[in-house]
């Protein structure tokens, strides 16, 4: 499946040992109106006193990169582009699969051209492009590979749309896999704000914010949950990255969740990523897994 001359690629789950990851460079990052998460930050800034600090954002991003590198993960980067000042949220412009990269169709005006830097990366890295989302807007944060053969696909309408999600689900089904689509509340933006794989048959999820039928369906597939309280989930507590080998990249502030994962035996890294969570994305939003062990 992989050419040794290229960047290694391919994932069939989102919990096995991560070996290569795609990130961006927040050189042109700034806070702008870009959905409900940052909207809440800006609307409450006069009460909370929070302000954007670009130097702090760069330092926080560098700390996240250090966690990846110390875990043995090779980091690759999208080109920084002043016009594409949010393209470093590398989760959303594409999605990695066992068959190559899915190029997404983003809805936010400030991100619609993010496809340019991600296509350039895949072409230069020798990673094949599998499909393009074209039937409606679709973003990579709504593409969650639960385990080999099963994908959970979300849509809130303001980012991914039902038409785009159903098209991508059919792409997956055409490969012989199961794909389940589900609407989500706009306050979580993407499915990876609600559900993220942690280990085999184990999901981190804000169960109270999920429709009962979806919880039942996932339990029917044999999954258990590490439940995230709403107060942490609304601040992107769910939005973590399983590094494999019992290691997890989480974030400062998800105290109850981090405690639960440690009690289960996981080694949890929790850098302060506040300039990003307040700006609309967590560590899962900031990355695209390129290759995981066994894929």
C-alpha positions in Angstrom: 0.0 0.0 0.0 2.9 2.4 0.7 5.8 3.5 -1.4 9.0 3.7 0.7 10.0 6.8 -1.2 7.0 8.7 0.2 5.9 9.9 3.6 4.4 6.8 5.2 0.6 7.0 5.1 -2.6 5.2 5.9 -4.8 4.7 9.0 -7.6 2.2 9.7 -8.2 3.4 13.2 -7.4 6.5 15.3 -5.9 4.8 18.4 -2.9 2.6 17.4 0.6 4.0 17.7 0.9 7.2 15.7 4.1 7.4 13.6 3.5 10.4 11.3 1.3 13.4 11.7 0.4 16.4 9.6 0.3 19.8 11.4 0.4 23.4 10.4 2.3 26.5 11.4 0.2 29.2 13.2 2.4 32.0 11.9 -0.6 34.1 10.8 -3.1 33.0 13.4 -5.5 35.4 14.8 -8.9 35.3 16.4 -11.8 35.9 14.0 -15.5 35.0 14.0 -15.3 31.4 12.9 -18.2 29.5 14.5 -19.7 29.0 18.0 -16.6 28.2 20.0 -14.6 31.3 19.2 -17.9 33.2 19.1 -18.5 32.4 22.7 -14.9 33.5 23.5 -15.3 36.8 21.8 -18.8 37.5 23.2 -17.6 37.0 26.8 -14.2 38.6 26.5 -15.3 41.8 28.3 -16.3 39.7 31.3 -13.5 37.1 31.2 -10.6 39.4 30.2 -9.2 36.9 27.8 -7.2 38.3 24.9 -5.3 36.8 22.0 -1.6 36.6 22.4 0.2 35.4 19.3 3.5 34.8 21.0 1.8 32.6 23.6 0.0 30.7 20.8 3.3 30.0 19.1 4.8 28.8 22.4 1.8 26.5 23.1 1.9 25.0 19.6 5.7 24.4 20.1 5.0 22.6 23.3 2.4 20.3 21.5 5.0 19.5 18.9 7.5 18.6 21.6 5.0 16.1 23.0 4.7 14.5 19.5 8.4 14.4 19.0 9.2 12.9 22.4 6.6 10.2 21.7 8.5 9.3 18.5 6.0 10.9 16.1 7.4 12.4 12.9 5.8 15.8 12.3 5.0 17.2 8.8 3.7 20.6 8.1 1.3 22.5 5.8 2.8 25.7 4.3 1.8 28.8 6.3 -0.2 31.2 4.2 -1.3 34.7 5.3 -4.5 34.4 3.4 -5.2 30.9 4.9 -4.7 32.0 8.4 -6.5 29.0 10.0 -5.1 26.3 7.7 -2.9 25.0 10.6 -6.1 23.4 12.0 -5.0 20.4 9.8 -7.9 18.1 10.8 -10.5 19.7 8.6 -9.1 20.3 5.1 -8.5 16.5 4.6 -8.9 13.1 6.2 -6.6 10.2 6.0 -7.9 6.8 5.2 -6.5 3.3 4.3 -7.0 4.2 0.6 -5.4 7.7 0.6 -6.4 11.2 1.4 -9.9 12.5 1.3 -9.9 16.2 0.3 -12.6 18.1 2.0 -14.9 20.9 1.0 -14.9 23.5 3.8 -17.7 25.9 4.4 -16.2 28.8 6.3 -15.3 31.6 3.9 -11.9 32.1 5.6 -11.1 28.4 5.1 -12.6 27.5 1.7 -9.2 27.6 0.0 -7.4 25.5 2.6 -7.5 22.7 0.0 -4.7 24.4 -1.8 -2.0 23.8 0.8 -3.2 20.4 1.7 -3.3 19.1 -1.9 0.2 20.6 -2.4 1.4 18.7 0.7 0.0 15.3 -0.4 1.3 15.7 -3.9 4.8 16.6 -2.7 4.7 13.8 0.0 3.8 11.2 -2.5 0.5 10.4 -0.7 -2.3 9.4 -3.1 -5.6 11.4 -3.1 -8.4 9.0 -2.7 -11.6 11.1 -3.1 -12.8 14.7 -3.1 -16.0 15.7 -1.2 -18.2 17.5 -3.7 -21.9 16.9 -2.9 -21.9 19.4 -0.1 -19.6 20.9 2.5 -17.7 18.3 4.4 -14.8 18.7 6.9 -12.3 16.3 8.3 -13.3 16.8 12.0 -16.5 14.9 11.1 -14.6 11.8 9.9 -13.9 9.5 12.8 -12.4 6.1 12.1 -13.5 4.1 15.1 -11.7 0.9 14.2 -10.9 -1.1 11.1 -14.1 -1.3 9.1 -16.2 1.3 11.0 -16.4 5.1 10.5 -18.6 7.6 12.3 -19.5 10.6 10.3 -21.1 13.8 11.6 -22.6 17.0 10.4 -24.0 20.1 12.1 -25.0 22.0 8.9 -22.8 25.1 9.6 -19.6 23.2 8.7 -20.3 19.7 7.3 -23.7 19.3 5.7 -25.8 16.2 5.5 -25.3 15.9 1.7 -21.5 16.0 2.0 -21.5 13.6 4.9 -23.8 11.1 3.1 -21.5 11.3 0.0 -18.4 10.5 2.1 -20.3 7.7 3.9 -21.0 6.1 0.5 -17.4 6.4 -0.5 -16.6 4.4 2.6 -19.3 1.8 2.0 -18.1 1.3 -1.5 -14.8 0.2 0.0 -16.7 -2.5 2.0 -16.7 -0.7 5.4 -19.6 0.4 7.6 -20.3 4.1 7.8 -22.7 5.7 10.2 -23.8 9.3 9.8 -25.3 11.4 12.6 -26.3 15.0 13.1 -24.7 16.9 16.0 -25.3 20.1 17.8 -23.6 23.2 16.3 -21.9 24.0 19.6 -19.6 21.0 19.1 -18.8 22.0 15.5 -17.5 18.6 14.5 -18.0 15.0 15.6 -14.5 15.0 17.1 -15.8 17.4 19.6 -18.1 14.7 20.8 -16.4 11.3 20.1 -12.7 10.4 19.7 -11.2 6.9 19.9 -8.9 6.3 22.8 -8.0 2.6 22.5 -9.4 -0.6 21.0 -13.2 -0.6 21.7 -12.9 2.4 23.9 -14.1 5.9 23.0 -13.8 9.3 24.8 -17.2 10.9 24.5 -19.6 13.4 26.0 -22.4 10.9 26.3 -25.0 13.3 27.6 -24.7 15.4 24.4 -25.2 12.5 22.1 -28.5 11.2 20.9 -29.5 8.1 22.7 -29.9 6.1 19.5 -26.3 6.9 18.6 -25.0 5.8 22.0 -27.0 2.6 21.6 -25.6 2.0 18.1 -22.0 2.4 19.3 -22.6 0.2 22.3 -24.1 -2.3 19.8 -20.8 -2.2 17.9 -19.1 -3.2 21.2 -17.7 0.2 22.2 -17.3 1.4 25.8 -17.1 5.1 26.8 -14.9 7.2 29.0 -17.5 9.9 29.6 -16.6 13.5 29.5 -18.7 16.0 31.5 -20.4 18.7 29.4 -18.5 21.5 31.2 -15.2 20.0 29.8 -16.6 18.9 26.5 -17.9 22.4 25.6 -14.3 23.6 26.0 -13.0 20.8 23.7 -12.1 18.3 26.4 -13.1 15.4 24.1 -10.7 16.7 21.4 -7.6 14.7 22.3 -5.2 12.5 20.3 -4.4 8.9 21.1 -0.7 8.5 20.6 -0.8 4.7 21.1 1.3 2.7 23.5 -0.9 3.9 26.3 -0.1 7.5 25.7 -2.6 10.4 25.2 -2.2 14.0 24.1 -4.9 15.8 26.0 -5.0 19.4 27.2 -4.9 21.4 30.4 -8.4 22.1 31.8 -9.9 18.6 31.1 -9.2 17.7 34.7 -11.9 15.1 35.2 -11.3 13.4 31.9 -7.5 13.4 32.4 -8.0 11.9 35.8 -10.2 9.1 34.5 -7.7 8.2 31.8 -4.8 8.1 34.3 -7.0 5.8 36.5 -7.3 3.5 33.5 -3.5 3.4 33.2 -2.9 5.9 30.4 0.1 8.3 30.4 -1.6 11.7 29.8 0.1 14.8 28.5 -1.8 18.0 29.1 -0.2 21.1 27.6 -1.9 24.4 27.9 -3.5 25.0 24.5 -5.8 27.9 25.6 -5.0 30.2 22.7 -6.4 27.5 20.4 -9.3 26.1 22.4 -10.5 29.7 23.0 -10.0 30.2 19.3 -12.0 27.3 18.2 -10.0 24.1 18.1 -8.1 21.6 20.3 -5.2 19.3 19.7 -7.3 16.9 17.6 -8.3 19.8 15.4 -4.7 20.8 15.0 -3.5 17.5 13.5 -4.2 14.9 10.8 -2.9 11.5 11.5 -1.0 10.3 8.4 0.2 6.9 9.5 -0.6 4.6 12.4 1.0 1.3 13.3 -0.6 -1.7 11.5 -2.5 0.3 8.9 
